């Protein structure tokens, strides 16, 4: 009979711990606001992106604004767009041709952002130690970019 009681109370404690872990909210180490996604503080990350706007350019104002707006509204690492300088790519190889573009595969040496590293004060990136495979599109007649052209 004592074994049944012990098991009953063990189950109650286990259920209680499960309930508490679901209700725990992880807070940003910097501003102490709740993360909106796994280790993603939109308030702080928006500031970081804005501080970096002057450190890169596509040399096309329309494209720069498009990327900046995407960065400012990103709610997690999957929604981030970044300009990748060509010198951060390796093994660029032709893959196929599309209607408005030529498609290549490459390795992005840095990889995409997924969270902020508070200790190192830099972005954590997915690069799998050997880089991150990406698809590149060389857009034909891309001197006058607009929304319709970017849809391609």
PEBEL-V472436 format. One record per residue. RES is the residue in three letters. PHI is phi in degrees with one decimal (999 if undefined). PSI is psi in whole degrees, -180 to 180 (999 if undefined). BURIAL is 1 if it has 16 or more other ideal C-beta (glycine too) atoms within 10 Angstrom, else 0. Layout:
RES:PHI:PSI:BURIAL, RES:PHI:PSI:BURIAL
This chain:
UNK:999:-40:0, UNK:-64.4:-34:0, UNK:-64.0:-40:0, UNK:-63.9:-42:0, UNK:-64.2:-43:0, UNK:-61.5:-44:0, UNK:-63.7:-41:0, UNK:-57.7:-49:0, UNK:-70.1:-33:0, UNK:-61.3:-44:0, UNK:-62.9:-43:0, UNK:-60.9:-44:0, UNK:-64.9:-43:0, UNK:-61.7:-44:0, UNK:-63.5:-40:0, UNK:-63.1:-42:0, UNK:-64.9:-38:0, UNK:-62.5:-44:0, UNK:-62.9:-42:0, UNK:-67.0:-38:0, UNK:-66.9:-31:0, UNK:-70.8:-28:0, UNK:-89.9:-10:0, UNK:-68.8:135:0, UNK:-114.4:126:0, UNK:-82.6:133:0, UNK:-104.4:148:0, UNK:-64.2:133:1, UNK:-67.0:-22:0, UNK:-90.7:-55:0, UNK:-105.0:-6:0, UNK:65.8:16:0, UNK:-88.1:154:0, UNK:-65.7:141:0, UNK:-64.3:144:1, UNK:-92.2:-14:0, UNK:-152.7:-180:0, UNK:-54.1:114:0, UNK:48.1:40:1, UNK:-125.3:108:1, UNK:-103.2:108:1, UNK:-64.4:-38:1, UNK:-60.3:-52:0, UNK:-72.1:-40:1, UNK:-67.5:-34:1, UNK:-59.9:-44:0, UNK:-61.5:-42:0, UNK:-63.1:-44:1, UNK:-61.4:-46:1, UNK:-59.2:-40:0, UNK:-65.3:-26:0, UNK:-93.6:-5:0, UNK:-55.4:-37:0, UNK:-78.6:-6:0, UNK:-92.1:-3:0, UNK:-148.7:158:0, UNK:-159.0:148:0, UNK:-88.7:-8:0, UNK:71.3:18:0, UNK:-135.3:114:0, UNK:-59.0:-39:0, UNK:-61.9:-46:0, UNK:-66.3:-44:1, UNK:-57.5:-48:0, UNK:-62.6:-41:0, UNK:-59.9:-47:1, UNK:-66.7:-44:1, UNK:-60.9:-45:1, UNK:-62.3:-40:0, UNK:-64.0:-41:0, UNK:-64.9:-42:1, UNK:-68.5:-27:0, UNK:-100.6:1:0, UNK:-62.0:129:1, UNK:-103.3:-1:0, UNK:-168.7:175:1, UNK:-64.4:-24:1, UNK:-73.5:-19:0, UNK:-95.7:4:0, UNK:-83.2:134:1, UNK:-107.2:143:0, UNK:-135.9:148:1, UNK:-83.2:126:1, UNK:-106.0:111:1, UNK:-62.6:144:0, UNK:-58.2:-32:0, UNK:-71.9:-5:0, UNK:-98.9:11:0, UNK:-114.7:148:1, UNK:-137.9:166:0, UNK:51.0:48:0, UNK:-76.8:120:0, UNK:-134.0:139:0, UNK:-60.1:140:0, UNK:-121.7:-51:0, UNK:-165.4:175:0, UNK:-123.3:136:0, UNK:-114.1:-170:0, UNK:-62.7:-50:0, UNK:-111.8:8:0, UNK:-153.6:167:0, UNK:-114.7:136:0, UNK:-107.8:134:0, UNK:-128.9:156:1, UNK:-107.2:150:0, UNK:-156.6:170:1, UNK:-108.2:122:1, UNK:-86.9:113:1, UNK:-62.6:-34:1, UNK:-85.7:-42:1, UNK:82.6:165:1, UNK:-74.7:155:1, UNK:-71.7:141:1, UNK:-129.1:-20:1, UNK:-169.0:177:1, UNK:-100.7:137:1, UNK:-98.7:106:0, UNK:-67.4:-35:0, UNK:-68.4:-46:0, UNK:-88.3:-10:0, UNK:54.4:50:0, UNK:-153.9:167:0, UNK:-71.4:140:1, UNK:-81.4:137:0, UNK:-130.4:151:1, UNK:-90.6:102:0, UNK:-127.5:-1:0, UNK:51.1:28:0, UNK:63.0:-14:0, UNK:-121.7:5:0, UNK:106.4:-178:1, UNK:-134.4:123:0, UNK:-71.3:133:0, UNK:-131.4:161:0, UNK:-107.9:132:0, UNK:-112.6:143:1, UNK:-119.7:124:0, UNK:-94.3:112:0, UNK:-84.9:126:0, UNK:-72.0:142:0, UNK:51.2:49:0, UNK:-95.0:17:0, UNK:-70.2:-27:0, UNK:-116.6:74:0, UNK:-73.9:146:1, UNK:-149.3:-178:0, UNK:-58.6:-43:0, UNK:-62.2:-41:0, UNK:-65.5:-39:0, UNK:-68.5:-25:0, UNK:-60.9:-30:0, UNK:-65.2:999:0
